[in-house]
Amino acid sequence: MPFANFKIPAKTLTTKQKEEIVTRTTELYVELYGERARANTMVLVEEVTDGGWGIGGNVLTLAMLEEGTPTGTEA
């Protein structure tokens, strides 16, 4: 069974945008594996709470993303 797991910052995408991730990912698997993959493709979109993730050893928050502050360049 094809499986894709997307982890996104909480409250950054609308329900419609998450539905689009599911639809487009399913279509990609169908394109790769053929129509037989459609019924068995699982796509999971998980929302991670603010501050519950990071890059390069630095905890990130939604406020930091909105500021556009690159990781490791804080003054």
N, C-alpha and C positions, 0 to 999 in steps of 0.2 A: 504494500500500500504506500503510495507516495505521501510524504508528510512534510509540511513546512511550518516553522514556528517563528513568528515575528514578535519581538519584544519592543514595545514602544513606550515612550514616556506617557504616563496617565494624562488623560484629558487633552491630548494634543490632536486627535483625529476625531472626526464626526462618525456617527454610525454608518453613514453612506460611504465615507472613505474606507472604513474597515471592511465593509461589504465589497468594495472595489478590490481591496487586497485579496480577499478570498476568491473572488471571481477571476481576476487576472492571473493569480497563481495557479488556480485550477486549470485555466486555459493553457498556461505554459506547460503544465504536466501533460495535458492532453496532446499538445503539439509535439512533445518529446516522446511520449509513450503510446500515443494513439487513443482513440475514443474509449477503449476499455479502462483507462485510468480514471475517467471522470467519476464514476460511482464510488471509487475507493480512495479518492484524494482527500486528505485531511489537512486543513489549514487552520492553525491556531494563532489568533492575534491576542497577545497578552499585554495588558497595561501594567507597567512597573511604576510603583509609587515614587513621588518626587524624592530625589536624594538616594534612591535605592539602586543606583547603577553608577558606573563610572568608566573612564577610559584612561589607560596609562597610569593607574594607581591613584587617580584623582576622582573624587566623588563629584558627580555633576548634578545640577538642578535645572529645572525649567527656566528659572531666572537667568542662569548663566547662558543657556542656549539662546534665549531672547536677546541677551546683550551681545552675543556673537564673540564672546571671549574665548580665544583658542586655549586649549588645555596646556597647562604648564607655562603660561605667559602672564599669570596674574601678578600685579605689582605688590 
